[in-house]
Amino acid sequence: MSRRIMAPSQLLYNVERHLHPCGDFYICNDFNENVFRPPVIKIEDKIYYRFLNFLYLPQPPESLSNDKIIEVCDLRLEHLNKLVNHEYNSRIVAAIADHVTSIFPKINSNAWKVKALDFGCGSGLSSQLILQHFPQLDIVGVDISKKAVQHSTEQGLTAFLTLPDEPLPFEAASFDLVFAVFVMHFKIDMVTLAELRRVLRSSGKFVFNLYQRDIDGVGEQLLEAGFSIVEVVKDFCETGTDHKIVSCSLLPS
């Protein structure tokens, strides 16, 4: 069956010839970071949305069901070295680490053991990258993908499978830091957000990157879940996409 794609008239790059269907998604299997791909395309009268440069989704990331989110995560794992830009991920984690250092200047001190939760740990790459900045950090990861948890544990990391709308397997106030890398563009249910608030210590921070999603909507959800000030600490405006590093703390009990 032929595929008809409508893209901006100024586009010279032929996306159609590089698209490969994967379930409900498409991969642009020309993994060239330096060519422009349209943010929205039309395939057989259906709209698809670009995600992380090489994927096209039938809905914006924040509208995907949990099952579809797991499919996206597993697809990234399957094509990890092509779909994931390690250099760009390093920049994101470095920006998160800079902010964390400004909050916890003694984070690498032998006198303080900082506990961190990698929310949506995926392949474990984010934990590995942040450990380069904070070698003594005590990290635990969680993910809703079985394949992601298995991959993370194979990298020597501690990771647990969690289910949406269910409690996290940790006691209250267990973590000084919760961080998430390329996770919060998805729709996170209110139960899970409230659980992140529950497991974070009163002096702790939740720091994440927000990619191609409105900060106001996410901020409202976080406030409803019991977080306090939602602050944009860095804007990656040079990327040409709406991409921010966001930090939030807790409301007083």
C-alpha positions in Angstrom: 0.0 0.0 0.0 1.4 3.4 -1.0 1.9 6.1 1.6 1.1 9.7 0.8 2.9 12.3 3.0 2.2 16.0 3.0 5.0 18.1 4.5 5.9 21.8 4.4 6.4 23.0 0.8 9.9 24.3 1.6 11.0 20.8 2.7 13.7 19.4 0.4 14.4 16.2 2.4 12.3 13.3 1.2 11.0 11.8 4.5 8.7 9.3 2.7 11.5 7.2 1.3 13.0 6.7 4.7 9.9 5.8 6.7 9.6 2.3 8.2 6.4 1.2 10.0 6.7 -0.3 13.5 3.3 -1.2 14.8 1.4 2.1 15.1 4.6 4.2 14.7 7.0 5.1 12.0 10.8 5.3 12.2 12.7 7.5 9.8 15.6 5.0 9.4 17.9 7.5 7.8 19.6 8.3 11.2 21.1 11.6 10.1 20.9 14.2 12.9 21.7 17.1 10.5 18.6 17.1 8.2 15.3 18.7 9.0 12.3 16.5 9.4 8.8 18.1 9.6 7.3 18.1 13.1 4.0 16.9 11.6 3.3 14.7 8.6 0.3 13.2 7.0 0.2 9.5 6.0 -2.9 8.2 4.2 -5.0 11.0 5.7 -3.7 10.4 9.2 -1.6 12.9 11.2 1.7 11.8 12.7 3.8 13.7 15.2 7.6 13.7 15.2 9.2 12.6 18.5 12.9 12.7 19.3 13.9 13.4 15.7 13.4 9.9 14.1 10.0 8.6 15.4 6.6 9.6 14.2 3.6 8.9 16.5 -0.1 8.8 15.7 -0.7 11.2 18.7 1.3 13.8 20.6 3.4 12.1 23.3 1.2 13.6 26.1 -1.8 11.9 24.6 -0.4 8.4 24.4 -1.9 5.6 26.5 0.3 3.8 28.9 0.5 0.8 26.6 1.7 3.1 23.7 4.2 4.7 26.0 5.7 1.3 26.8 5.8 0.5 23.1 7.7 3.8 22.4 10.1 3.0 25.3 10.7 -0.5 24.0 11.3 0.8 20.5 13.9 3.2 21.8 15.6 0.2 23.5 15.5 -1.9 20.4 17.2 0.9 18.4 19.1 2.4 21.3 22.3 3.5 19.5 20.3 5.1 16.7 17.3 6.7 18.2 19.0 8.0 21.3 21.5 10.8 20.9 24.0 10.1 23.6 25.7 13.5 23.2 22.5 15.4 23.6 21.4 13.2 26.6 24.8 14.1 28.2 24.0 17.8 27.8 20.6 17.4 29.4 22.0 15.4 32.3 24.9 17.9 32.7 22.3 20.7 33.0 20.4 18.8 35.6 23.6 18.1 37.5 24.6 21.8 37.4 21.3 22.6 39.0 21.5 19.8 41.6 25.0 21.0 42.5 23.6 24.5 43.1 21.0 23.0 45.5 23.2 20.5 47.2 26.8 21.9 47.1 28.0 19.1 49.4 26.5 16.3 47.2 29.9 14.7 46.6 30.9 15.0 50.2 31.8 11.7 52.0 29.7 13.1 54.9 26.4 12.9 53.1 24.9 9.9 51.2 22.4 11.3 48.7 19.6 9.0 47.6 18.1 9.6 44.1 15.2 8.1 42.2 15.6 7.9 38.4 11.9 8.1 37.4 11.4 6.4 34.0 14.9 5.0 34.0 14.6 3.4 30.5 17.9 1.9 29.4 19.7 3.2 32.5 21.6 5.8 30.4 20.4 8.7 32.6 21.6 7.0 35.8 25.0 6.2 34.2 25.4 9.8 33.0 24.5 11.4 36.3 26.9 9.1 38.2 29.7 10.6 36.1 28.8 13.9 37.9 28.0 12.4 41.3 29.9 9.1 41.7 28.7 8.5 45.3 25.0 9.0 44.4 22.8 6.1 45.6 20.4 5.6 42.7 17.3 3.5 42.3 15.4 3.4 39.0 11.7 2.7 38.2 10.0 2.2 34.9 6.7 0.8 33.5 8.5 -1.2 30.8 9.7 -4.7 31.7 12.3 -4.5 29.0 13.6 -1.2 30.4 13.9 -2.6 33.9 15.7 -5.7 32.6 18.1 -3.6 30.5 18.9 -1.3 33.4 19.6 -4.2 35.8 21.9 -5.7 33.2 23.9 -2.5 33.3 24.4 -3.1 37.0 21.8 -0.6 38.2 19.0 -1.2 40.7 15.6 -0.9 39.0 12.0 -1.8 39.8 9.0 -2.3 37.6 6.1 -0.1 38.5 2.5 0.2 37.3 0.6 3.4 36.5 -1.9 4.4 39.1 -0.3 2.3 41.8 2.0 3.2 44.7 5.8 3.3 44.3 7.6 0.5 46.2 9.3 2.9 48.6 8.6 4.4 52.0 7.7 8.1 52.4 10.5 10.6 52.3 13.0 8.1 50.9 14.8 10.3 48.4 16.7 13.6 48.4 16.4 13.8 44.6 14.0 12.6 42.0 15.1 13.2 38.4 13.6 12.3 35.0 15.2 12.5 31.6 12.9 12.5 28.5 9.9 11.3 30.5 7.7 14.2 31.4 6.7 14.9 27.8 4.4 11.8 28.3 1.2 12.1 30.3 2.0 11.1 33.9 -1.1 10.2 35.9 -1.9 12.1 39.1 -1.5 9.1 41.3 2.1 8.7 40.2 2.9 12.4 40.6 1.5 12.3 44.1 3.7 9.2 44.7 6.8 11.1 43.6 5.8 13.8 46.1 5.3 11.2 48.8 8.8 9.6 48.4 10.6 12.9 48.2 12.1 14.3 51.4 10.9 17.8 52.5 14.3 19.3 51.6 14.4 17.4 48.2 14.0 18.4 44.6 12.3 16.9 41.6 14.3 17.9 38.5 13.4 17.0 34.9 13.6 18.0 31.3 10.4 19.0 29.5 10.5 18.4 25.7 7.9 19.8 23.3 5.2 20.2 26.0 3.5 23.2 27.7 5.1 24.0 31.0 1.9 25.5 32.4 -0.1 22.3 32.1 2.6 20.2 33.7 3.1 22.9 36.4 -0.6 22.8 37.3 -0.5 19.0 37.6 2.5 19.2 39.9 0.9 21.8 42.1 -2.2 19.7 42.4 0.0 16.7 43.4 1.5 18.7 46.3 4.7 20.2 44.8 5.5 23.9 45.3 7.4 26.3 43.1 7.9 25.0 39.5 10.9 26.8 38.1 12.5 26.7 34.7 16.2 26.6 35.4 17.5 26.3 31.8 16.0 26.8 28.3 17.5 24.9 25.4 16.2 27.5 23.0 19.1 26.9 20.6 17.7 23.5 19.7 14.7 25.0 17.8 12.3 23.0 20.0 10.5 23.9 23.2 12.9 22.2 25.6 13.5 23.2 29.3 15.0 22.0 32.5 12.5 22.3 35.3 12.9 22.1 39.1 10.3 21.9 41.8 10.1 21.4 45.5 7.5 20.5 48.1 4.7 22.5 49.7 5.1 22.6 53.5 3.2 19.8 55.2 
